[in-house]
Amino acid sequence: MVAGRGIGSGDPLMPLRQDVCMFADDRVSPAQRLASVHKLLQRPTAESRLLLERIEKFTDTLTPAERQQPEVVQAIERIAKDSGSRDRYLAYARDADQPVTRARMIDVAQDIGWLSTGQRREELVKMFGDMLARKEVAGPDVELACAVNKNGELDGVLDKVAMQLRTDNVGHSAVLACMGSAGARDHVLERLASPVDADVRVAQAYLRHRPITDPNELRVVTKAIARMNAPEAQVRALDVLARHYLSDRESVDTLKQLFARTRNWTVQNAIAGVLLRADRKSVHSGEMLRTLRENRVKASPGDNMVDALIQRLQESS
């Protein structure tokens, strides 16, 4: 048995513990909790940043009914009028190292009355403008852009930035595509078949949020993937394709031909993974079964997608 001395009144961690307990104490009313949040926000922003997750969880769970309570309305008004704390907070947010932190702080600022809907929009436009000003934009940035604009309310806000942007970087295009740019989306779909694995990763991040639903787009992408010469990137692109519902016979035939042509078992395994999730009517045929049996290469014991596909075709024949 091990005994700890705990935290005493003089311990330097005691103030932080008291702050955390305030969020967990069910006896504290929403108005009282807002008053405590206000006190946190009046401290140096680096301190309140440590409790950002708890603050945003609290503001997210404030119900419309609670927000209408007179004492809650008054508490939010007091925070909204605190321009000094607001300015420090927003300056810190704009200087945040990670865009995701900046976006979270912007949302909290709106929840506590420091930003209107229009002002939040302006802050997000600045944030994504700063993101696009960087030389490299990676998958997490794309994930954030698509998540923030999941409902399309920011579509078109970066059109002016896009006109000034002269880059072939797929990350930049993916962020613009998240903001509704059709031309940028076309570029991202093209780069899904890139021999550069980093480009495929960015396209993968984008398509998690903006999947392909147009059969024509799927057909074009499938043909582009089939032409790839880099097996590792090709497998990753096929894994992205597997998350889509393939029902087009032409696309299925393209994958069947690729299976017969490639001598890489990881590529064959990835193709089988796509076909297992595809429309059964487009896959189930004696010709497909023959192609799999006659052209499969020896695979690792732990990868049995091809076996699973053969078994399914046998059962349905």
C-alpha positions, -999 to 999 in steps of 0.1 A, spaced: 0 0 0 12 35 -9 0 66 8 3 101 -7 3 133 12 -22 150 -11 -23 187 -18 -21 211 11 -33 247 13 2 259 6 8 237 -24 14 257 -56 -11 234 -74 -39 243 -50 -53 272 -72 -54 250 -102 -72 223 -82 -98 249 -70 -104 260 -106 -109 225 -118 -133 217 -89 -154 247 -98 -162 231 -131 -170 197 -115 -191 210 -85 -228 203 -93 -238 227 -65 -225 257 -85 -251 274 -106 -245 283 -143 -244 320 -133 -218 313 -106 -198 292 -129 -198 320 -155 -186 344 -129 -157 321 -121 -149 317 -158 -149 355 -160 -123 356 -132 -102 330 -150 -103 351 -182 -92 382 -163 -59 364 -155 -30 362 -180 -44 343 -210 -17 317 -207 -33 306 -174 -69 304 -187 -56 286 -218 -48 257 -195 -85 253 -187 -97 259 -223 -112 224 -227 -132 228 -195 -144 263 -204 -155 252 -238 -172 221 -225 -192 243 -200 -202 269 -226 -212 242 -251 -235 226 -225 -253 258 -215 -288 251 -226 -310 278 -243 -332 278 -212 -302 284 -189 -290 312 -212 -324 330 -207 -321 330 -169 -317 367 -158 -286 360 -137 -270 341 -166 -278 369 -190 -262 394 -165 -231 373 -161 -226 370 -199 -232 408 -203 -204 415 -177 -180 393 -196 -190 408 -229 -183 443 -216 -148 434 -203 -129 447 -233 -95 445 -217 -98 407 -211 -114 403 -246 -85 421 -263 -59 400 -245 -77 368 -252 -82 374 -289 -46 385 -293 -34 353 -277 -58 333 -299 -45 349 -331 -9 341 -320 -17 304 -311 8 279 -325 -19 255 -336 -48 265 -358 -71 241 -340 -64 259 -307 -71 292 -324 -104 279 -337 -115 266 -303 -107 299 -287 -127 317 -313 -157 295 -307 -155 301 -269 -152 339 -275 -185 337 -294 -201 316 -267 -193 342 -240 -203 372 -260 -170 385 -272 -177 378 -308 -209 381 -328 -216 356 -356 -202 381 -381 -171 388 -360 -165 350 -356 -167 346 -393 -141 374 -398 -117 358 -372 -120 324 -391 -113 341 -424 -82 356 -409 -72 323 -394 -75 304 -427 -58 332 -446 -28 329 -422 -29 292 -428 -28 296 -466 1 320 -462 22 292 -450 44 272 -474 30 239 -463 -5 229 -452 -9 194 -439 -37 169 -432 -47 182 -397 -51 217 -412 -74 203 -439 -94 183 -413 -99 215 -393 -110 235 -423 -136 209 -434 -148 204 -398 -153 242 -392 -172 246 -425 -191 213 -423 -224 232 -429 -211 253 -457 -216 287 -440 -181 298 -450 -183 288 -486 -167 314 -508 -150 334 -480 -115 326 -493 -122 332 -530 -102 364 -530 -73 346 -513 -76 318 -538 -72 343 -567 -40 356 -553 -26 321 -544 -2 307 -569 7 273 -557 5 236 -567 5 226 -530 -24 201 -525 -28 212 -489 -37 247 -500 -61 234 -525 -77 211 -499 -84 240 -476 -99 260 -504 -120 229 -514 -133 227 -478 -144 263 -483 -165 254 -513 -141 259 -543 -150 234 -570 -117 240 -589 -97 233 -558 -117 201 -553 -107 189 -587 -71 195 -579 -74 175 -547 -90 146 -565 -62 146 -590 -36 144 -563 -52 114 -547 -34 95 -575 -1 113 -568 31 93 -565 39 115 -535 26 98 -504 21 132 -485 -2 144 -512 -23 112 -509 -25 117 -472 -39 153 -476 -64 141 -502 -74 113 -477 -80 139 -450 -101 160 -473 -123 130 -485 -130 120 -449 -152 151 -448 -161 156 -484 -165 121 -499 -171 114 -536 -207 108 -544 -207 115 -581 -202 83 -602 -184 102 -628 -159 115 -603 -154 80 -589 -148 67 -624 -121 93 -631 -104 88 -598 -104 50 -601 -88 52 -635 -62 77 -622 -54 53 -592 -50 24 -616 -23 43 -635 -2 49 -604 33 35 -603 42 39 -566 27 9 -548 27 24 -513 9 56 -524 -14 35 -546 -24 13 -516 -32 44 -496 -53 58 -525 -72 25 -528 -79 25 -491 -95 60 -496 -115 46 -525 -127 17 -503 -146 42 -481 -168 50 -510 -196 30 -525 -185 17 -559 -214 6 -580 -202 16 -615 -193 -14 -636 -167 5 -655 -148 14 -623 -150 -23 -611 -136 -34 -645 -107 -9 -641 -99 -24 -607 -102 -60 -621 -77 -51 -648 -53 -36 -623 -55 -67 -601 -45 -88 -631 -17 -65 -641 0 -58 -607 25 -81 -592 23 -64 -558 3 -84 -532 -4 -53 -511 -20 -36 -541 -41 -67 -548 -51 -69 -512 -62 -32 -513 -82 -38 -545 -100 -67 -529 -108 -44 -500 -125 -19 -523 -144 -46 -541 -156 -62 -508 -174 -29 -500 -186 -23 -536 -221 -30 -549 -224 -68 -551 -242 -68 -584 -213 -50 -601 -187 -74 -586 -203 -108 -587 -193 -125 -619 -175 -156 -630 -150 -135 -649 -141 -117 -617 -136 -150 -598 -113 -163 -626 -93 -131 -625 -87 -134 -588 -78 -171 -589 -55 -169 -619 -36 -137 -611 -33 -135 -573 2 -133 -559 13 -149 -526 2 -127 -498 11 -123 -461 -8 -147 -438 -23 -117 -420 -38 -101 -451 -68 -121 -465 -89 -96 -483 -84 -115 -515 -95 -148 -498 -125 -131 -484 -135 -117 -518 -130 -152 -535 -151 -168 -508 -179 -143 -512 -179 -148 -550 -180 -186 -546 -209 -185 -522 -229 -163 -546 -221 -183 -578 
